[in-house]
């Protein structure tokens, strides 16, 4: 049930025609196991606009939907049902058939993650899905109206944990085109090298530059030098969408980004107060772990 917040669209974004993009972060990980068919299916029931997710390649070059480059012991159990004792292998080192042996349907009790998302409804037998499976589910259940915000998950300082960003970008673009969702898809990344490749091979696909304090370096920004203004950095790189860390975003930055022609989609916005504040600033959408808390339009 959506939170009962009285927010006039005209007041929150400056124009009655302004469309707000409500995105379920990792499918809404506060409510269901993150980046799984369970979370995406539940987000669709909540009538979100966009499913936000992360992708990477397995050892046999299958695109799977998962956030962590290596299996996370806080959410991963082995075939015996035991939680991993430590961080597991990189997904890039495992073929899909081996990856499917792991269960990611429940948070490990007693962890900080469990305390943070105590409302999450887990279950046994939940696997890391392929991107093709997620798209098939979402297209069927949404009547082909849902949008996708897909993050290329690579880290410049950990090149061996994932496929090269350009390779992931090429596989992703090919799948997006083959499944007919190009007009409803945005590609995002903190590692702008992948976005550079998307721009080269599929300029029609919108790109969203993700930023946080630790990624404002040439290594993350495809060689572009940060000079004090994040909106200008994003604009210089060529992304039409800026997706900043909501915890450090300022109203002045939102105004600057809009003046440069950028859309602003902050992450991860989880409280009613923060949603109300950012909507009043005129952001173009909200990415949240709690898609049940989105205010009425």
RAFEN-V103235 format. One record per pair of residues at least 24 apart in sequence whose ideal C-beta (glycine too) atoms are under 7 Angstrom apart, sorted by the first residue. I is the first residue (numbers start at 1). J is the second residue. D is the distance in whole Angstrom. If there is no record, write none. Layout:
I_J_D ; I_J_D
//
This chain:
1_292_6 ; 2_292_6 ; 2_294_6 ; 2_295_7 ; 2_296_6 ; 3_272_5 ; 3_293_5 ; 3_295_6 ; 5_272_6 ; 5_276_6 ; 5_295_4 ; 5_296_7 ; 7_276_6 ; 7_279_6 ; 7_295_5 ; 9_297_6 ; 12_279_4 ; 12_280_6 ; 13_279_7 ; 13_282_5 ; 14_282_5 ; 20_285_6 ; 20_297_6 ; 21_49_5 ; 21_50_6 ; 21_265_6 ; 21_284_6 ; 21_285_3 ; 22_48_5 ; 22_49_5 ; 22_285_6 ; 22_286_6 ; 22_291_7 ; 22_294_5 ; 23_48_7 ; 23_49_7 ; 23_50_4 ; 23_52_5 ; 23_149_6 ; 23_285_6 ; 23_286_7 ; 23_287_4 ; 24_48_5 ; 24_51_6 ; 24_52_6 ; 24_291_4 ; 25_52_5 ; 25_267_6 ; 25_268_5 ; 25_287_5 ; 25_288_6 ; 25_289_5 ; 26_52_7 ; 26_53_6 ; 26_67_6 ; 27_51_6 ; 27_53_7 ; 28_289_6 ; 28_290_7 ; 28_291_4 ; 29_117_6 ; 29_289_5 ; 30_117_5 ; 30_119_6 ; 30_120_6 ; 30_289_4 ; 30_290_5 ; 31_119_6 ; 31_120_6 ; 31_121_7 ; 31_292_6 ; 32_120_6 ; 32_121_6 ; 33_104_6 ; 33_105_5 ; 33_120_7 ; 33_122_6 ; 33_126_5 ; 34_67_7 ; 35_65_5 ; 35_66_6 ; 35_67_6 ; 36_104_6 ; 36_126_5 ; 36_129_6 ; 37_129_5 ; 37_133_7 ; 37_134_7 ; 37_137_6 ; 38_126_6 ; 40_134_6 ; 40_137_6 ; 40_138_6 ; 41_137_6 ; 41_141_7 ; 43_291_5 ; 44_138_6 ; 44_141_5 ; 44_142_6 ; 44_146_7 ; 46_291_5 ; 46_292_6 ; 48_291_5 ; 49_147_6 ; 50_147_4 ; 50_148_7 ; 50_149_5 ; 51_138_6 ; 51_146_6 ; 51_148_6 ; 52_149_4 ; 52_287_6 ; 53_134_7 ; 53_150_6 ; 53_151_7 ; 54_151_5 ; 54_153_4 ; 55_131_5 ; 55_150_6 ; 55_151_7 ; 55_152_7 ; 55_153_6 ; 55_168_7 ; 55_172_6 ; 56_91_6 ; 56_92_7 ; 56_153_5 ; 56_162_5 ; 56_168_7 ; 57_92_6 ; 57_163_4 ; 57_168_6 ; 57_171_6 ; 58_91_6 ; 58_92_7 ; 58_94_6 ; 58_95_6 ; 58_96_5 ; 58_99_6 ; 59_92_6 ; 59_93_6 ; 59_94_6 ; 59_95_5 ; 60_95_4 ; 60_96_6 ; 61_171_7 ; 62_96_5 ; 62_130_6 ; 63_130_6 ; 63_131_4 ; 63_171_6 ; 63_172_6 ; 63_175_6 ; 64_91_6 ; 64_99_7 ; 64_128_5 ; 64_129_7 ; 64_130_5 ; 64_131_7 ; 65_128_7 ; 65_129_5 ; 65_131_6 ; 65_134_5 ; 66_91_6 ; 66_128_5 ; 67_153_7 ; 69_153_7 ; 69_155_7 ; 69_158_6 ; 69_161_4 ; 69_162_6 ; 70_161_6 ; 71_102_6 ; 73_108_7 ; 74_107_6 ; 74_108_5 ; 74_111_5 ; 74_113_5 ; 75_104_5 ; 75_107_6 ; 75_108_7 ; 75_113_7 ; 76_102_5 ; 76_104_6 ; 77_102_7 ; 77_103_4 ; 78_102_6 ; 83_108_5 ; 90_161_4 ; 92_161_6 ; 92_162_5 ; 92_163_6 ; 99_128_6 ; 100_127_5 ; 102_128_7 ; 104_128_6 ; 131_175_6 ; 132_175_7 ; 135_179_5 ; 135_181_6 ; 147_184_5 ; 148_181_6 ; 148_184_6 ; 148_185_5 ; 149_186_5 ; 149_188_6 ; 149_208_7 ; 150_185_6 ; 150_187_6 ; 151_188_5 ; 151_189_6 ; 152_187_7 ; 152_189_4 ; 152_191_7 ; 152_194_4 ; 154_191_5 ; 154_194_6 ; 155_191_7 ; 156_191_6 ; 156_219_4 ; 156_220_6 ; 165_191_5 ; 165_193_4 ; 165_194_3 ; 165_197_7 ; 166_193_7 ; 166_194_7 ; 166_197_4 ; 168_194_6 ; 169_194_4 ; 169_197_4 ; 169_198_5 ; 170_197_7 ; 170_201_7 ; 173_198_6 ; 173_201_6 ; 173_202_5 ; 173_205_7 ; 186_241_7 ; 188_243_6 ; 190_215_5 ; 190_220_6 ; 191_220_6 ; 192_220_7 ; 192_221_5 ; 192_222_4 ; 192_237_6 ; 193_222_5 ; 195_239_7 ; 196_222_5 ; 199_238_6 ; 206_240_6 ; 206_241_6 ; 207_239_5 ; 207_240_7 ; 207_241_7 ; 208_239_6 ; 208_241_4 ; 208_243_5 ; 208_265_7 ; 209_234_4 ; 209_237_6 ; 209_239_4 ; 209_242_6 ; 209_243_7 ; 210_243_5 ; 211_244_5 ; 211_245_7 ; 212_245_4 ; 213_248_7 ; 229_256_7 ; 231_256_5 ; 231_257_4 ; 231_260_6 ; 231_262_6 ; 232_260_7 ; 234_262_6 ; 235_260_4 ; 235_262_6 ; 241_265_6 ; 243_267_6 ; 246_274_7 ; 246_278_7 ; 251_281_5 ; 254_281_5 ; 254_282_6 ; 254_283_6 ; 258_282_7
//
